[in-house]
Amino acid sequence: MKKRKIYISILCFLLISLSAIGQTRKQLERKRKKLKTEMRQVNKLLFETKKKERNALEELKDFNQKIKVRKELIATINLESKILQKEIRKNEKELKKLNKKLADLKTDYADMIFKSYKSKSQQSRTMFLLSSKNFNQAYKRLQYMKQYTSFRKKQGKEIVVQTEIVKKLKDSLLLKKQVKDTLVLSEKKQKKSIEDDKKNQEVLISKIKKSEKKYRRRLQRKQKEDRKIAKRIDKLIRDAIARSNRKRKKGTKKSSGFILSPEAKALAVKFELNKGKLPWPVKKGLVTRRFGVQKHPTMSGITINSTGLYIVTEKYAKAISIFNGKVLGVQLLSEGKKVVLVQHGNYITAYNNLEKIYVKKGDNITTGQNLGQIFTDKVTGKTTLKFVLYKNTKRLNPSSWMLKR
């Protein structure tokens, strides 16, 4: 019985250890699936779009993003495969122990059956009891016979349980080996693909170097245009703040932010409480530029100060309001592109680079409402939403406010 308790304790410890490893592997499996989805989006949104003319700088940026995602995918597959190999080795060792335990149980059980068969007859059992010296000894012998029969039944049940444990472990081991084989093949495929991507990357780098001045000038013009748009949006917000200040009660101090009504304050509080849980401004999309100051992904020596997120999405996709609010303003930008600003108390979300608008200034907006159709660039073939988040005039990082993807 002591041996059995020790065995159960070891098995419980082993199962807990394997569970901890399995949890890590499940996290890696989720990450691998997420990266595969991202890779499909990269291919669909960045490489399947029809382009009127080829822009080496833009293509290189796309390849860099593709290579980055693929490298992360390879690293995740590799780590998952290593953890799986450790699990397989542990399972193989445990299976060896369990098989030995099962063999010992069967040997013991066979020995008991044989001994029981030798003293099987009712006569021999009766004689064993009648040959007792006194009643106390007869009672003890009767109890021993009952215990022996009970123990034999328990041994039989333990063999059945042990056989089932061995079977389940064998099945689990087989499944893990199949999963590992699939991961190994997937890793080889991704490594081959990244080699092809890097060759394309080298060709584009060489092409850019030959006409570097031309690409730098083009990039600087684009950055200048982005800064101009950002200033126009900032001015629209400052003007709205100034208007709200004019409505303040006499004697109250002038504020650098919006003077809010009780309803607007309540809305701002709700917005804040939803930090990290807000929906994305597009149904499907791929972030190609993040918030903040960063190095240009393809041109050395150039930094970008991104006011928000650049999200590439599907053609004809709609910009979606991430929270209840009111349209603060609609502005017409260059080339017929538009921006919609939605106010949520003292928070503002800006949906820039729209082609069609479905709302007007002063409209009440609900979460998930379509605000407009996103502009598709005729040259690059890309449909990009530029999404900016403000608290009064301060720009915030939208990624930390929205649901993790």
C-alpha positions as CSV (number, residue, x, y, z in Angstrom):
1,M,0.0,0.0,0.0
2,K,2.9,2.3,0.8
3,K,4.4,1.7,-2.7
4,R,1.0,2.6,-4.2
5,K,0.8,5.9,-2.3
6,I,4.3,6.8,-3.4
7,Y,3.4,6.0,-7.0
8,I,0.3,8.1,-6.9
9,S,2.3,11.1,-5.4
10,I,5.0,10.8,-8.1
11,L,2.3,10.6,-10.8
12,C,0.5,13.7,-9.4
13,F,3.7,15.7,-9.3
14,L,4.5,14.6,-12.8
15,L,1.1,15.7,-14.1
16,I,1.4,19.1,-12.4
17,S,4.9,19.6,-14.0
18,L,3.6,18.6,-17.4
19,S,0.6,20.9,-17.0
20,A,2.9,23.9,-16.3
21,I,5.0,23.1,-19.5
22,G,1.8,22.5,-21.5
23,Q,0.5,25.9,-20.5
24,T,3.6,27.6,-21.9
25,R,3.3,25.6,-25.0
26,K,-0.4,26.6,-25.4
27,Q,0.7,30.2,-25.2
28,L,3.3,29.6,-27.9
29,E,0.7,27.8,-30.0
30,R,-1.7,30.8,-29.7
31,K,1.1,33.1,-30.7
32,R,2.1,31.0,-33.7
33,K,-1.6,31.0,-34.9
34,K,-1.7,34.8,-34.4
35,L,1.5,35.3,-36.4
36,K,0.3,33.0,-39.2
37,T,-2.9,35.2,-39.4
38,E,-0.7,38.3,-39.5
39,M,1.5,36.7,-42.3
40,R,-1.7,36.0,-44.3
41,Q,-2.7,39.7,-43.8
42,V,0.8,40.9,-44.9
43,N,0.6,38.8,-48.1
44,K,-3.0,39.9,-48.8
45,L,-2.9,43.6,-47.9
46,L,0.7,44.4,-48.9
47,F,1.5,42.1,-51.7
48,E,-1.7,41.2,-53.5
49,T,-2.8,44.8,-54.0
50,K,-2.6,46.1,-57.6
51,K,0.0,48.9,-58.1
52,K,0.0,51.4,-60.9
53,E,3.7,51.9,-60.6
54,R,6.4,50.2,-58.5
55,N,8.0,52.2,-55.7
56,A,11.2,50.5,-54.4
57,L,11.1,52.3,-51.1
58,E,7.5,51.3,-50.4
59,E,8.1,47.7,-51.5
60,L,11.2,47.5,-49.3
61,K,9.2,48.7,-46.3
62,D,6.6,45.9,-47.1
63,F,9.3,43.2,-47.4
64,N,10.9,44.4,-44.1
65,Q,7.6,44.0,-42.4
66,K,7.1,40.6,-44.0
67,I,10.6,39.4,-42.9
68,K,10.1,40.7,-39.4
69,V,6.8,38.8,-39.0
70,R,8.3,35.6,-40.5
71,K,11.4,35.8,-38.2
72,E,9.1,36.0,-35.2
73,L,7.1,33.1,-36.5
74,I,10.2,30.9,-37.0
75,A,11.4,31.8,-33.5
76,T,8.0,30.9,-32.0
77,I,7.9,27.6,-34.0
78,N,11.4,26.7,-32.9
79,L,10.7,27.4,-29.2
80,E,7.4,25.5,-29.4
81,S,9.2,22.6,-31.0
82,K,11.9,22.5,-28.3
83,I,9.3,22.5,-25.5
84,L,7.4,19.8,-27.3
85,Q,10.6,17.7,-27.5
86,K,11.2,18.1,-23.8
87,E,7.6,16.9,-23.2
88,I,8.2,13.9,-25.5
89,R,11.3,12.9,-23.6
90,K,9.6,13.2,-20.3
91,N,6.6,11.2,-21.6
92,E,8.9,8.4,-22.9
93,K,10.7,8.1,-19.5
94,E,7.3,8.1,-17.7
95,L,5.9,5.5,-20.1
96,K,8.9,3.2,-19.4
97,K,8.3,3.5,-15.7
98,L,4.5,2.9,-16.1
99,N,5.1,-0.2,-18.3
100,K,7.5,-1.6,-15.7
101,K,4.9,-0.9,-12.9
102,L,2.2,-2.6,-15.0
103,A,4.4,-5.6,-15.6
104,D,5.1,-5.9,-11.8
105,L,1.4,-5.6,-11.0
106,K,0.5,-8.4,-13.5
107,T,3.3,-10.7,-12.1
108,D,2.1,-10.1,-8.5
109,Y,-1.5,-10.7,-9.5
110,A,-0.7,-13.9,-11.4
111,D,1.2,-15.1,-8.3
112,M,-1.8,-14.3,-6.1
113,I,-4.2,-16.1,-8.4
114,F,-2.0,-19.2,-8.4
115,K,-1.7,-19.3,-4.6
116,S,-5.5,-18.7,-4.3
117,Y,-6.1,-21.5,-6.8
118,K,-4.0,-23.9,-4.6
119,S,-6.1,-23.2,-1.6
120,K,-9.3,-22.7,-3.5
121,S,-11.6,-25.4,-2.2
122,Q,-14.2,-24.6,0.5
123,Q,-12.9,-27.6,2.5
124,S,-9.4,-26.3,2.8
125,R,-10.7,-22.9,3.9
126,T,-13.0,-24.5,6.5
127,M,-10.1,-26.7,7.7
128,F,-7.9,-23.6,8.0
129,L,-10.6,-22.0,10.2
130,L,-11.4,-25.2,12.3
131,S,-7.7,-25.8,13.0
132,S,-7.5,-22.6,15.0
133,K,-6.4,-23.0,18.6
134,N,-9.2,-20.7,19.9
135,F,-12.0,-18.4,18.8
136,N,-9.8,-15.3,18.7
137,Q,-7.4,-17.0,16.2
138,A,-10.3,-18.2,14.1
139,Y,-11.6,-14.7,13.9
140,K,-8.2,-13.3,12.9
141,R,-7.9,-16.0,10.2
142,L,-11.4,-15.1,8.8
143,Q,-10.4,-11.4,8.7
144,Y,-7.2,-12.3,6.9
145,M,-9.1,-14.3,4.3
146,K,-11.5,-11.3,3.7
147,Q,-8.5,-8.9,3.4
148,Y,-6.7,-11.2,1.0
149,T,-9.8,-11.4,-1.3
150,S,-10.3,-7.6,-1.1
151,F,-6.6,-6.9,-1.9
152,R,-6.8,-9.3,-4.9
153,K,-9.8,-7.3,-6.2
154,K,-8.0,-4.0,-5.7
155,Q,-4.9,-5.4,-7.5
156,G,-7.2,-6.4,-10.4
157,K,-8.7,-2.9,-10.5
158,E,-5.3,-1.2,-10.3
159,I,-4.2,-3.2,-13.4
160,V,-7.2,-1.9,-15.3
161,V,-6.5,1.7,-14.2
162,Q,-2.8,1.3,-14.9
163,T,-3.5,-0.1,-18.4
164,E,-5.7,2.9,-19.2
165,I,-3.0,5.3,-18.0
166,V,-0.4,3.6,-20.2
167,K,-2.8,3.7,-23.2
168,K,-3.5,7.5,-22.7
169,L,0.1,8.3,-22.4
170,K,1.0,6.3,-25.5
171,D,-1.8,8.2,-27.4
172,S,-0.6,11.5,-26.1
173,L,3.0,10.7,-27.1
174,L,2.0,9.7,-30.6
175,L,0.0,13.0,-31.0
176,K,2.9,15.1,-29.7
177,K,5.3,13.4,-32.1
178,Q,2.9,14.2,-35.0
179,V,2.6,17.8,-33.9
180,K,6.4,18.1,-33.7
181,D,6.9,16.7,-37.2
182,T,4.4,19.2,-38.5
183,L,6.2,22.0,-36.7
184,V,9.6,20.9,-38.1
185,L,8.1,20.9,-41.7
186,S,6.5,24.3,-41.1
187,E,9.8,25.8,-39.8
188,K,11.7,24.5,-42.9
189,K,9.0,26.0,-45.2
190,Q,9.3,29.4,-43.4
191,K,13.1,29.4,-43.6
192,K,13.0,28.7,-47.3
193,S,10.4,31.6,-47.7
194,I,12.6,34.0,-45.7
195,E,15.6,33.3,-48.0
196,D,13.5,34.3,-51.0
197,D,12.2,37.4,-49.2
198,K,15.8,38.4,-48.3
199,K,16.9,38.1,-51.9
200,N,14.1,40.4,-53.0
201,Q,15.1,42.7,-50.1
202,E,18.7,42.9,-51.4
203,V,17.5,43.7,-54.9
204,L,15.4,46.6,-53.6
205,I,18.2,48.0,-51.4
206,S,20.5,48.0,-54.4
207,K,17.9,49.8,-56.5
208,I,17.3,52.4,-53.7
209,K,21.0,53.1,-53.3
210,K,21.3,53.9,-57.0
211,S,18.5,56.6,-56.7
212,E,18.8,57.5,-53.1
213,K,18.5,61.3,-53.5
214,K,15.3,60.8,-55.5
215,Y,13.7,58.6,-52.8
216,R,14.9,60.9,-50.0
217,R,13.2,63.9,-51.7
218,R,10.0,61.9,-52.2
219,L,10.0,60.8,-48.6
220,Q,10.7,64.4,-47.3
221,R,7.8,65.7,-49.4
222,K,5.5,63.0,-47.9
223,Q,6.6,63.8,-44.3
224,K,6.0,67.5,-44.9
225,E,2.5,66.8,-46.1
226,D,1.8,64.6,-43.0
227,R,3.0,67.4,-40.7
228,K,0.8,69.9,-42.5
229,I,-2.3,67.6,-42.0
230,A,-1.4,67.1,-38.3
231,K,-1.2,70.8,-37.8
232,R,-4.6,71.3,-39.4
233,I,-6.2,68.7,-37.1
234,D,-4.4,70.2,-34.0
235,K,-5.8,73.6,-34.9
236,L,-9.3,72.3,-35.3
237,I,-9.1,70.8,-31.7
238,R,-7.6,74.0,-30.3
239,D,-10.4,76.1,-31.8
240,A,-13.0,73.7,-30.4
241,I,-11.3,74.0,-26.9
242,A,-11.3,77.8,-27.3
243,R,-15.1,77.8,-28.1
244,S,-15.8,75.6,-25.0
245,N,-13.8,78.1,-22.9
246,R,-15.9,81.0,-24.1
247,K,-18.9,79.2,-22.6
248,R,-17.4,78.9,-19.2
249,K,-19.0,80.6,-16.2
250,K,-17.8,84.1,-15.2
251,G,-15.1,84.0,-12.7
252,T,-13.8,80.5,-13.5
253,K,-10.3,80.1,-14.7
254,K,-9.5,79.6,-18.4
255,S,-8.7,76.0,-19.1
256,S,-6.1,74.4,-21.5
257,G,-8.7,71.6,-22.2
258,F,-12.4,71.3,-22.9
259,I,-14.9,72.8,-20.5
260,L,-17.2,69.8,-20.2
261,S,-20.9,69.5,-19.3
262,P,-21.8,66.9,-16.7
263,E,-22.9,64.5,-19.5
264,A,-19.6,65.0,-21.4
265,K,-17.6,64.4,-18.1
266,A,-19.5,61.1,-17.6
267,L,-18.7,60.1,-21.2
268,A,-15.0,60.9,-20.7
269,V,-15.0,58.7,-17.5
270,K,-16.6,55.8,-19.4
271,F,-14.0,56.2,-22.2
272,E,-11.1,56.1,-19.6
273,L,-12.6,53.0,-17.9
274,N,-12.5,51.2,-21.3
275,K,-8.8,51.7,-21.7
276,G,-7.3,48.5,-23.2
277,K,-10.8,47.3,-24.2
278,L,-11.7,49.6,-27.0
279,P,-12.4,48.1,-30.4
280,W,-10.2,48.8,-33.4
281,P,-11.3,51.4,-36.0
282,V,-11.3,48.8,-38.8
283,K,-12.7,45.3,-38.9
284,K,-9.6,43.8,-40.4
285,G,-6.2,45.5,-40.7
286,L,-2.4,45.4,-40.3
287,V,-0.5,48.1,-38.5
288,T,2.3,49.3,-40.8
289,R,3.4,52.3,-38.7
290,R,3.2,52.6,-34.9
291,F,2.8,55.7,-32.7
292,G,5.8,57.9,-31.7
293,V,9.3,58.8,-32.8
294,Q,11.0,55.9,-34.7
295,K,13.6,55.2,-37.3
296,H,12.4,55.1,-40.9
297,P,12.2,51.3,-41.7
298,T,14.1,51.6,-45.0
299,M,15.9,55.0,-45.2
300,S,18.9,55.4,-42.8
301,G,19.3,58.7,-41.0
302,I,15.6,59.6,-41.2
303,T,13.3,59.5,-38.3
304,I,9.5,59.6,-38.3
305,N,7.3,61.2,-35.6
306,S,4.1,59.2,-36.1
307,T,1.0,61.0,-34.7
308,G,-0.9,57.7,-34.5
309,L,-1.4,54.3,-36.1
310,Y,-1.2,53.6,-39.9
311,I,-3.5,50.6,-40.5
312,V,-3.6,48.9,-43.9
313,T,-7.0,47.3,-44.6
314,E,-9.1,45.9,-47.4
315,K,-10.3,47.9,-50.3
316,Y,-13.7,49.6,-49.7
317,A,-13.2,49.1,-45.9
318,K,-15.0,51.5,-43.5
319,A,-13.6,53.5,-40.7
320,I,-15.5,52.6,-37.5
321,S,-16.0,54.7,-34.4
322,I,-14.3,53.1,-31.4
323,F,-16.7,54.7,-28.8
324,N,-19.9,56.8,-28.4
325,G,-19.4,60.5,-29.0
326,K,-20.2,63.5,-31.2
327,V,-18.7,64.6,-34.5
328,L,-16.4,67.5,-33.6
329,G,-15.6,68.3,-37.2
330,V,-15.0,67.1,-40.8
331,Q,-12.1,68.5,-42.8
332,L,-11.2,68.2,-46.4
333,L,-7.5,67.5,-47.1
334,S,-5.4,67.3,-50.2
335,E,-6.5,65.1,-53.2
336,G,-10.1,65.0,-51.9
337,K,-9.1,63.0,-48.8
338,K,-11.0,63.8,-45.6
339,V,-10.7,63.4,-41.8
340,V,-13.5,62.9,-39.3
341,L,-13.0,63.9,-35.6
342,V,-15.2,62.3,-33.0
343,Q,-15.3,63.8,-29.5
344,H,-15.7,61.6,-26.4
345,G,-15.8,64.1,-23.6
346,N,-12.2,65.5,-23.5
347,Y,-11.0,62.6,-25.7
348,I,-10.9,62.9,-29.5
349,T,-10.4,60.2,-32.1
350,A,-9.3,61.3,-35.6
351,Y,-10.1,59.0,-38.6
352,N,-7.8,60.3,-41.3
353,N,-7.5,59.4,-45.0
354,L,-11.2,58.8,-45.8
355,E,-12.6,58.9,-49.3
356,K,-16.3,59.1,-48.5
357,I,-18.0,60.5,-45.4
358,Y,-21.2,59.2,-43.9
359,V,-21.5,61.7,-41.0
360,K,-21.5,65.5,-40.5
361,K,-20.5,67.9,-37.7
362,G,-22.7,67.7,-34.6
363,D,-23.9,64.1,-35.3
364,N,-24.2,61.8,-32.3
365,I,-22.1,58.7,-32.9
366,T,-22.4,55.2,-31.4
367,T,-19.6,52.6,-30.9
368,G,-19.1,50.6,-34.1
369,Q,-20.8,53.1,-36.4
370,N,-19.4,53.5,-39.9
371,L,-17.9,57.0,-40.3
372,G,-16.7,56.8,-43.9
373,Q,-15.0,54.7,-46.6
374,I,-11.2,54.6,-46.4
375,F,-9.2,56.0,-49.3
376,T,-7.4,53.5,-51.6
377,D,-4.1,54.9,-53.1
378,K,-4.2,54.5,-56.9
379,V,-0.4,54.3,-57.1
380,T,0.4,51.9,-54.2
381,G,-3.0,50.1,-54.3
382,K,-3.1,50.3,-50.5
383,T,-6.1,51.2,-48.3
384,T,-4.7,52.9,-45.2
385,L,-6.5,54.5,-42.2
386,K,-4.5,57.0,-40.2
387,F,-5.9,56.8,-36.7
388,V,-5.0,59.4,-34.0
389,L,-6.1,59.6,-30.4
390,Y,-6.0,62.8,-28.3
391,K,-6.8,63.9,-24.8
392,N,-7.5,67.6,-25.3
393,T,-4.5,68.6,-27.4
394,K,-2.2,65.8,-26.3
395,R,-1.7,62.9,-28.6
396,L,-1.8,59.4,-27.0
397,N,-0.7,56.0,-28.1
398,P,-3.8,54.3,-29.5
399,S,-2.4,50.8,-29.1
400,S,-2.5,50.9,-25.3
401,W,-6.2,51.9,-25.4
402,M,-7.5,49.2,-27.8
403,L,-8.0,45.4,-27.5
404,K,-4.8,43.3,-28.0
405,R,-4.9,41.6,-31.4
